[in-house]
Amino acid sequence: MQENPDIRSMSWEELNNLINSFGEPKYRAKQAFGWLHAKGVSSNSEMTNIPGSLREKLPEPVTLEQADIRQSADGTRKYLFKLRDGYYIESVLMRYKYGNTVCISSQAGCRMGCRFCASTLDGLSRNLAASEMLDQIYRITHDINERISHIVVMGCGEPMDNFDNLIRFLSLITDPRGYGLSRRNITVSTCGLADRIRDFADLNTGVTLAVSLHAPFDELRRTIMPITDRFSVAEVCDAAQYYFERTGRRVTFEYALADGVNDSDECASGLARIAGRLSAHVNLIPVNPVTERGYKPTSQTEVSAFKNKLEKQGINVTIRRELGQDIDGACGQLRKRRMEEESD
């Protein structure tokens, strides 16, 4: 038996063709697309200006089930969503002066094995469809009754490992007939799949690329990020340079500081050389403590000192605000806790 098409993952053209195949006028596709994406409805029954006969023909949109929500004292909200097949993913809402930012997941789990991340502890369950990436935005929009202004694809999973669905997601979330988010307000983060970074550059999506570097030297980075066995620091940086040249968009290097691991003067100098050559921005992140990993965050004093070392060498640096630590804010922690509870 053939499965119903995933209507929320359909492009404008695909949805238009489907509705035309029912013998409906063209404007019905515009109405349905608006309901699915501008309004983010969870059921066809909410499409009130579309005839019931057409609503019955259309497959029901993929909608996530909100399994848990944690509210931090700093205003951050962490959402646990349950997928149709029982897997869990996380999303995080962060409130800033400039607007609401949501960090979304691109996979259920992850196979990259980064040592500081809880979302990779149980491996990869599966990729998310574009609809499941989109609906994280739509459910949170409905929950807070406010528009999301910025998106970071930096939650559970490696976006470049789910490349086709990532591209479809970006096309749909920025479509002016739907949610219409500005491409300049979207950041896609990768652990450094150099070949995919180049593919991404060739598509020139207009979004910001963030590369999780976390160490400037291969030997050290390999102990933190196993992906270094496939792509050296030099290969990752060459791909980042290619992205900058093809798109004109400055790359950001994410650098999670772990006490006594990657916060030495030598690391600061190595990072400064890399960032300076690429005119890149550096975002310093005190690593989130994950019990299973044993890493401890660098102290605030040492983070500031590390930042000053970079700035003295002309690097543009910011320190990410620590949000949501009282609600299992680190990526994958809430998801892992729920999975452990269900397996007991």
C-alpha distance (Angstrom), angle and dihedral (degrees) to the residues before:
residue distance angle dihedral
M1 . . .
Q2 3.81 . .
E3 3.78 116.1 .
N4 3.80 118.1 -122.4
P5 3.81 113.4 -100.8
D6 3.80 117.3 -98.4
I7 3.78 97.2 -109.2
R8 3.81 96.3 -172.3
S9 3.80 91.0 55.1
M10 3.80 91.8 53.3
S11 3.78 119.8 110.8
W12 3.78 119.1 -126.3
E13 3.81 90.0 -99.4
E14 3.81 93.7 49.1
L15 3.79 92.9 49.1
N16 3.80 90.9 46.5
N17 3.82 90.7 52.5
L18 3.80 91.9 48.5
I19 3.80 93.7 50.8
N20 3.81 91.8 43.8
S21 3.81 88.3 53.8
F22 3.81 86.8 62.7
G23 3.80 89.6 57.4
E24 3.80 92.7 -110.3
P25 3.83 124.2 145.1
K26 3.81 117.8 -97.3
Y27 3.80 95.4 -110.0
R28 3.81 89.9 66.8
A29 3.81 89.6 70.3
K30 3.79 90.3 54.7
Q31 3.80 90.1 50.7
A32 3.81 93.8 47.5
F33 3.82 93.5 45.7
G34 3.79 89.6 51.9
W35 3.79 92.2 50.8
L36 3.80 92.0 48.1
H37 3.80 97.4 46.5
A38 3.81 114.3 11.0
K39 3.81 91.4 44.9
G40 3.83 98.5 22.4
V41 3.80 95.6 -143.8
S42 3.79 118.3 -167.4
S43 3.81 95.8 -149.9
N44 3.79 138.4 30.3
S45 3.81 88.0 -124.8
E46 3.83 87.6 74.2
M47 3.83 91.7 62.2
T48 3.78 91.3 94.7
N49 3.81 99.3 172.6
I50 3.82 93.6 52.3
P51 3.82 119.0 87.4
G52 3.78 116.2 -103.9
S53 3.79 90.8 -123.4
L54 3.82 90.5 61.5
R55 3.81 93.9 42.1
E56 3.80 88.2 56.7
K57 3.81 92.0 52.2
L58 3.80 94.2 49.8
P59 3.81 117.5 84.9
E60 3.80 113.5 -114.5
P61 3.82 111.8 -99.7
V62 3.78 120.9 -107.1
T63 3.80 107.0 -100.7
L64 3.79 128.2 -179.1
E65 3.79 123.2 -129.2
Q66 3.79 114.2 -128.9
A67 3.80 102.8 -130.3
D68 3.79 99.2 173.1
I69 3.77 142.4 -8.2
R70 3.79 129.2 -161.5
Q71 3.79 122.9 -162.4
S72 3.79 117.5 -153.6
A73 3.76 125.4 -149.4
D74 3.81 87.7 -117.8
G75 3.83 92.7 57.5
T76 3.79 96.5 -100.5
R77 3.79 115.4 137.9
K78 3.78 124.3 -157.0
Y79 3.79 117.4 -158.8
L80 3.78 127.0 -159.9
F81 3.80 111.7 -159.0
K82 3.79 126.7 -167.9
L83 3.79 117.9 -143.8
R84 3.80 124.3 -141.9
D85 3.81 92.0 -100.1
G86 3.79 94.1 50.3
Y87 3.80 100.7 -98.9
Y88 3.81 120.0 131.2
I89 3.79 132.1 -134.7
E90 3.79 134.5 178.6
S91 3.78 136.1 -132.4
V92 3.79 128.7 -177.2
L93 3.80 128.5 -151.5
M94 3.79 114.6 -153.9
R95 3.78 121.6 -173.6
Y96 3.79 119.2 -145.4
K97 3.80 134.2 168.8
Y98 3.80 89.8 -103.9
G99 3.81 94.6 52.3
N100 3.78 146.2 -77.4
T101 3.80 118.6 -38.3
V102 3.79 122.7 -165.5
C103 3.77 123.2 -163.5
I104 3.80 108.5 -153.6
S105 3.79 135.5 -166.4
S106 3.80 122.7 -119.7
Q107 3.82 98.7 -170.7
A108 3.79 139.0 25.8
G109 3.78 97.2 -113.5
C110 3.80 124.0 -21.6
R111 3.79 138.1 -111.2
M112 3.80 98.9 -155.8
G113 3.82 94.4 93.0
C114 3.82 99.3 -146.3
R115 3.81 105.4 -179.8
F116 3.80 98.0 -135.0
C117 3.82 96.9 49.6
A118 3.81 126.8 90.7
S119 3.81 94.7 -162.8
T120 3.80 92.0 72.0
L121 3.82 97.3 49.9
D122 3.83 94.1 96.5
G123 3.80 96.5 34.3
L124 3.80 128.0 -124.3
S125 3.80 119.8 -34.8
R126 3.81 97.0 179.0
N127 3.79 146.9 -49.4
L128 3.79 120.2 -86.4
A129 3.79 120.0 -119.1
A130 3.79 117.0 -123.4
S131 3.81 87.7 -106.7
E132 3.81 91.2 57.9
M133 3.79 91.1 50.6
L134 3.80 91.1 47.7
D135 3.78 95.2 46.8
Q136 3.79 91.7 59.1
I137 3.81 86.0 65.3
Y138 3.80 94.0 42.9
R139 3.83 96.0 48.3
I140 3.81 91.9 49.1
T141 3.81 91.2 46.1
H142 3.82 89.0 55.0
D143 3.79 92.9 43.7
I144 3.81 95.6 55.5
N145 3.82 96.0 27.5
E146 3.81 89.1 -134.0
R147 3.76 133.2 108.3
I148 3.79 120.5 -103.1
S149 3.81 109.5 -126.3
H150 3.81 101.4 -177.3
I151 3.80 134.7 31.8
V152 3.78 128.6 -162.2
V153 3.81 117.2 -168.6
M154 3.78 92.7 -152.5
G155 3.80 106.0 110.4
C156 3.80 127.1 100.4
G157 3.79 112.0 -17.6
E158 3.79 139.9 21.7
P159 3.84 109.1 -80.5
M160 3.81 94.1 -155.0
D161 3.81 88.5 55.6
N162 3.82 87.0 61.7
F163 3.77 93.9 43.1
D164 3.81 104.6 154.1
N165 3.80 94.3 46.7
L166 3.81 90.0 45.9
I167 3.80 91.3 55.4
R168 3.80 91.6 47.1
F169 3.81 90.3 49.2
L170 3.82 91.9 51.6
S171 3.79 91.6 49.2
L172 3.81 92.7 50.6
I173 3.82 99.7 42.9
T174 3.82 90.8 51.1
D175 3.81 96.8 44.0
P176 3.84 106.8 119.8
R177 3.81 89.4 -142.8
G178 3.81 88.2 62.4
Y179 3.81 132.4 27.4
G180 3.80 89.8 -26.6
L181 3.80 98.9 -156.4
S182 3.80 115.7 178.2
R183 3.80 113.2 -106.5
R184 3.79 88.6 -137.5
N185 3.80 88.8 63.7
I186 3.81 94.0 58.5
T187 3.80 126.3 87.8
V188 3.80 124.0 -170.4
S189 3.79 115.9 -161.1
T190 3.80 125.4 -156.2
C191 3.79 134.9 -179.5
G192 3.79 87.7 -135.9
L193 3.82 115.2 -75.5
A194 3.79 92.0 170.1
D195 3.81 96.6 -168.4
R196 3.79 92.1 52.0
I197 3.81 92.2 45.8
R198 3.79 87.3 59.3
D199 3.81 91.4 47.8
F200 3.79 88.7 49.3
A201 3.80 90.9 50.5
D202 3.81 91.3 52.6
L203 3.81 90.4 55.9
N204 3.83 90.5 52.9
T205 3.79 94.5 -153.2
G206 3.81 92.1 176.4
V207 3.80 95.0 -124.4
T208 3.80 128.7 123.8
L209 3.79 118.0 -97.7
A210 3.80 118.7 -143.6
V211 3.80 118.4 -168.9
S212 3.80 118.2 -158.3
L213 3.80 99.1 -138.4
H214 3.83 103.8 158.5
A215 3.82 93.5 169.3
P216 3.82 132.3 36.6
F217 3.82 95.9 -149.3
D218 3.80 128.5 66.5
E219 3.79 97.1 -133.4
L220 3.80 93.5 52.5
R221 3.80 95.2 38.3
R222 3.81 90.6 52.5
T223 3.82 89.9 61.4
I224 3.81 89.9 53.5
M225 3.81 102.4 32.7
P226 3.83 118.6 28.8
I227 3.82 89.9 -163.3
T228 3.82 85.1 80.8
D229 3.82 87.0 78.8
R230 3.82 87.1 67.4
F231 3.78 100.8 34.3
S232 3.79 123.1 26.5
V233 3.80 122.4 -143.2
A234 3.81 88.0 -104.0
E235 3.82 92.0 53.6
V236 3.80 92.0 48.1
C237 3.80 91.5 48.8
D238 3.82 91.9 47.4
A239 3.81 89.0 53.0
A240 3.82 90.2 48.2
Q241 3.79 89.5 51.1
Y242 3.80 89.2 50.6
Y243 3.81 89.5 51.9
F244 3.80 91.0 52.1
E245 3.80 92.6 47.9
R246 3.81 94.7 47.3
T247 3.80 98.2 43.2
G248 3.80 106.8 23.5
R249 3.81 87.2 -131.4
R250 3.78 115.2 132.3
V251 3.80 113.5 -124.3
T252 3.80 122.4 -127.3
F253 3.79 120.9 -143.0
E254 3.80 113.0 -148.7
Y255 3.79 111.0 -149.8
A256 3.82 119.5 -174.6
L257 3.78 109.1 -159.9
A258 3.81 116.0 -141.4
D259 3.78 119.6 -172.9
G260 3.80 111.4 -100.8
V261 3.80 93.1 -6.4
N262 3.81 111.2 80.5
D263 3.81 105.1 -8.0
S264 3.82 100.2 90.5
D265 3.81 126.9 122.8
E266 3.80 88.2 -109.3
C267 3.81 90.6 55.9
A268 3.79 91.3 48.3
S269 3.80 91.1 52.3
G270 3.81 92.6 46.6
L271 3.80 92.1 48.6
A272 3.80 91.2 48.1
R273 3.81 91.0 54.0
I274 3.79 92.0 51.4
A275 3.80 96.2 44.2
G276 3.80 92.6 44.1
R277 3.79 93.0 53.2
L278 3.82 91.1 52.1
S279 3.84 97.3 37.3
A280 3.80 83.5 -125.2
H281 3.77 130.2 166.2
V282 3.82 116.8 -123.4
N283 3.79 121.5 -145.4
L284 3.80 112.5 -165.0
I285 3.80 117.1 -152.5
P286 3.82 124.6 -172.2
V287 3.80 98.3 -132.6
N288 3.80 116.0 -107.8
P289 3.81 110.3 -116.8
V290 3.82 109.4 -113.3
T291 3.81 112.8 -172.4
E292 3.81 94.6 -145.3
R293 3.80 92.5 52.4
G294 3.80 103.9 45.6
Y295 3.80 97.2 -142.6
K296 3.78 118.2 141.6
P297 3.80 124.2 -157.2
T298 3.78 119.6 -107.3
S299 3.81 110.6 -107.9
Q300 3.79 118.5 -97.3
T301 3.81 89.9 -113.6
E302 3.80 92.0 54.8
V303 3.82 92.2 43.3
S304 3.80 88.9 55.9
A305 3.80 90.6 47.1
F306 3.81 90.8 50.5
K307 3.81 89.2 50.0
N308 3.81 91.4 50.9
K309 3.81 91.1 51.7
L310 3.79 90.0 55.2
E311 3.80 93.8 45.0
K312 3.80 91.6 51.8
Q313 3.80 86.5 60.7
G314 3.80 92.4 51.9
I315 3.80 99.1 -99.8
N316 3.80 121.2 146.7
V317 3.81 104.7 -127.5
T318 3.78 137.8 177.4
I319 3.80 131.9 -179.5
R320 3.76 114.2 -135.6
R321 3.77 115.0 -124.6
E322 3.80 111.8 -112.8
L323 3.79 104.4 -120.3
G324 3.77 132.7 175.8
Q325 3.79 99.8 8.6
D326 3.80 90.3 140.9
I327 3.83 91.4 58.9
D328 3.83 102.6 49.2
G329 3.78 88.7 -85.9
A330 3.80 96.8 174.0
C331 3.79 114.2 100.8
G332 3.79 112.6 -88.1
Q333 3.81 98.8 6.2
L334 3.80 98.8 109.9
R335 3.80 91.7 42.8
K336 3.80 92.0 50.7
R337 3.80 92.0 48.5
R338 3.82 91.7 53.6
M339 3.81 92.0 47.1
E340 3.81 90.5 51.3
E341 3.81 91.3 49.2
E342 3.81 91.5 52.2
S343 3.81 92.8 47.8
D344 3.82 94.0 52.2
